Amino acid sequence: MLRIALDMDDVLADTHGKLVQIILEDFETSLTEKELNNASLKSLLHPRQYRKITEILNAPGFFRDIPVMDDAVDVVRELSKYYEIFVASAAMEFRNSLIDKFDWLDEHFPFIHWKNRVLCGDKSIIKADYLIDDHAFNLIAFSGKGILFNAAGNLDEKGFDRVMNWQEVAEKFLGNAKRTF
C-alpha cells in the first residue's frame, strides 16, 4: 500500500487563518484580511509584530483549537481506504505544540492511529511515497514525491506539483473513485 504523509499546519489545520484573525482583532494594523492571506506574515508585519506572532505560536494551547481545513477530514478519511496515511508535523519548532497537536488529531482525525503520527523536527526522515506540505524546504529534503499545498507563504514557489485545496487532493489521489464526501 502506498504511503501519504500529511503536514498539519496550513494543510490539515488552518493555522494561518487563525493567525490572521488574531492580527485583525488584536493588532494595530491597516492590513486587510485579503492582504494577510496573499503573502507570508513575516513579509507583511513589522518585526515587533512578527515577534508577537512567534510568542503566540509558542504559547500553550495555541495549536489546540485551530480550525480544520475545509474538506480535510472527509478527504483524508477516504484516502485512508486506499493509502497508508501518516501525519508528519515539525512540531519540535514549538515545544508547547506537542500535546495540543496530539489532542487536535484525536478530536478531528481519530481514525489516524497514534502510530501514524510523526511529530518531528526534520521531515527528511519521513519514509513515504508522497508528502503533502505547504513548505517547499520540507519537500526538497523529502525522498519521495513532494506535493505543495497552496498557502499564503508559498505563492511564489515553483518546481512542485501544487494542490490548491482538499478537493484537488481528492482528485489527484482518488480520481474517479466513488467518493462518500
C-alpha positions as CSV (number, residue, x, y, z in Angstrom):
1,M,0.0,0.0,0.0
2,L,1.3,3.4,-0.9
3,R,2.0,5.9,1.9
4,I,1.0,9.5,2.0
5,A,2.4,11.8,4.7
6,L,0.4,14.9,5.5
7,D,1.6,18.1,7.1
8,M,-0.6,19.6,9.8
9,D,-0.2,23.4,9.9
10,D,-1.8,25.0,6.8
11,V,-2.5,21.6,5.3
12,L,-4.8,19.9,7.7
13,A,-5.2,22.8,10.1
14,D,-5.9,26.4,9.1
15,T,-3.1,27.9,11.3
16,H,-2.6,30.9,9.0
17,G,-6.3,31.6,9.2
18,K,-6.2,31.6,13.0
19,L,-3.2,34.0,13.0
20,V,-4.9,36.3,10.5
21,Q,-7.9,36.6,12.8
22,I,-5.7,37.3,15.8
23,I,-3.9,40.0,13.8
24,L,-7.2,41.6,12.7
25,E,-8.7,41.5,16.2
26,D,-5.7,42.3,18.4
27,F,-3.0,44.1,16.4
28,E,-2.9,47.7,15.3
29,T,-2.7,47.3,11.5
30,S,-4.0,48.8,8.3
31,L,-3.6,45.4,6.6
32,T,-6.7,43.8,5.3
33,E,-7.7,40.1,5.5
34,K,-7.1,39.8,1.8
35,E,-3.6,41.2,2.1
36,L,-2.8,39.0,5.1
37,N,-3.9,35.9,3.1
38,N,-1.8,36.7,0.0
39,A,1.7,36.8,1.4
40,S,3.7,35.5,4.3
41,L,3.1,37.2,7.6
42,K,6.8,37.7,8.1
43,S,6.9,39.7,4.9
44,L,3.9,41.9,5.9
45,L,4.3,42.5,9.6
46,H,6.6,44.9,11.4
47,P,9.4,42.9,13.2
48,R,7.9,43.7,16.6
49,Q,4.5,42.4,15.4
50,Y,6.1,39.3,14.0
51,R,7.9,38.7,17.3
52,K,4.4,38.8,18.9
53,I,3.2,36.2,16.5
54,T,6.2,34.0,17.5
55,E,5.2,34.4,21.2
56,I,1.6,33.5,20.3
57,L,2.8,30.3,18.4
58,N,4.9,29.3,21.4
59,A,2.1,29.8,24.0
60,P,0.5,26.6,25.4
61,G,-2.9,26.0,23.9
62,F,-2.4,27.9,20.6
63,F,-2.5,24.7,18.4
64,R,-5.4,23.1,20.3
65,D,-8.3,24.9,18.7
66,I,-7.1,25.7,15.2
67,P,-9.9,25.2,12.6
68,V,-9.7,22.2,10.3
69,M,-9.2,23.0,6.6
70,D,-12.3,22.7,4.5
71,D,-12.9,19.1,3.4
72,A,-9.8,17.8,5.1
73,V,-11.5,15.3,7.4
74,D,-13.7,13.7,4.7
75,V,-10.9,13.5,2.1
76,V,-8.3,12.1,4.5
77,R,-10.9,9.5,5.7
78,E,-11.5,8.5,2.1
79,L,-7.7,8.4,1.3
80,S,-7.2,6.1,4.3
81,K,-9.3,3.4,2.5
82,Y,-6.7,3.3,-0.3
83,Y,-3.4,4.6,1.2
84,E,-1.5,4.3,4.4
85,I,-1.8,7.8,6.0
86,F,0.7,9.4,8.2
87,V,0.6,12.9,9.8
88,A,4.1,14.5,9.8
89,S,4.4,17.8,11.7
90,A,7.6,19.7,12.5
91,A,6.2,20.1,16.0
92,M,9.6,20.4,17.6
93,E,9.7,24.1,16.4
94,F,7.1,25.0,19.0
95,R,7.6,22.8,22.1
96,N,4.2,23.5,23.6
97,S,2.5,22.3,20.4
98,L,3.1,18.6,21.0
99,I,0.2,17.9,23.3
100,D,-2.0,20.4,21.5
101,K,-1.4,18.7,18.2
102,F,-1.9,15.2,19.6
103,D,-5.2,16.2,21.2
104,W,-6.2,18.1,18.0
105,L,-5.6,15.0,15.9
106,D,-7.6,12.9,18.4
107,E,-10.5,15.2,18.1
108,H,-10.6,15.8,14.3
109,F,-8.8,12.7,12.9
110,P,-9.4,9.9,15.4
111,F,-9.2,7.4,12.6
112,I,-5.4,8.1,12.2
113,H,-3.8,5.8,14.8
114,W,-1.2,7.3,17.1
115,K,1.4,5.1,15.5
116,N,0.8,7.0,12.3
117,R,1.7,10.4,13.8
118,V,5.2,11.7,13.4
119,L,5.9,14.9,15.4
120,C,9.5,15.7,14.4
121,G,11.9,18.4,13.5
122,D,13.3,17.4,10.1
123,K,10.9,15.8,7.7
124,S,13.7,14.2,5.6
125,I,13.4,11.3,8.0
126,I,9.9,10.5,6.7
127,K,9.6,7.4,4.6
128,A,6.6,7.7,2.4
129,D,5.7,7.8,-1.2
130,Y,4.1,11.3,-1.0
131,L,4.4,14.2,1.3
132,I,1.8,17.0,1.1
133,D,3.2,20.1,2.8
134,D,3.0,23.9,2.5
135,H,6.7,24.4,2.9
136,A,9.0,23.8,-0.1
137,F,12.0,23.2,2.2
138,N,10.3,20.1,3.6
139,L,9.6,18.9,0.1
140,I,13.2,19.5,-1.1
141,A,14.6,17.2,1.7
142,F,11.9,14.6,1.2
143,S,13.0,11.5,-0.8
144,G,9.5,10.7,-2.2
145,K,7.2,12.8,-4.3
146,G,6.5,16.2,-2.8
147,I,3.2,18.0,-3.3
148,L,2.9,21.6,-2.4
149,F,-0.3,22.6,-0.6
150,N,-1.2,26.1,-1.5
151,A,-0.7,28.6,1.3
152,A,-0.1,32.3,1.7
153,G,3.6,31.8,2.4
154,N,4.3,29.7,-0.8
155,L,2.6,31.6,-3.6
156,D,5.9,32.2,-5.4
157,E,7.2,28.7,-5.1
158,K,7.8,26.7,-8.3
159,G,9.1,23.3,-9.0
160,F,6.5,21.2,-7.3
161,D,3.1,19.8,-8.2
162,R,0.7,22.1,-6.3
163,V,-2.8,21.4,-4.9
164,M,-5.0,24.4,-4.0
165,N,-7.3,22.6,-1.6
166,W,-8.5,19.2,-0.3
167,Q,-10.8,18.7,-3.3
168,E,-7.8,18.8,-5.5
169,V,-6.0,16.3,-3.3
170,A,-9.1,14.0,-3.7
171,E,-9.0,14.4,-7.5
172,K,-5.2,13.7,-7.6
173,F,-5.3,10.6,-5.4
174,L,-8.8,9.3,-5.7
175,G,-9.5,10.2,-9.3
176,N,-12.9,8.9,-10.4
177,A,-13.2,6.5,-7.4
178,K,-16.6,6.7,-5.8
179,R,-16.3,9.3,-3.0
180,T,-18.5,9.5,0.1
181,F,-18.0,13.2,0.9
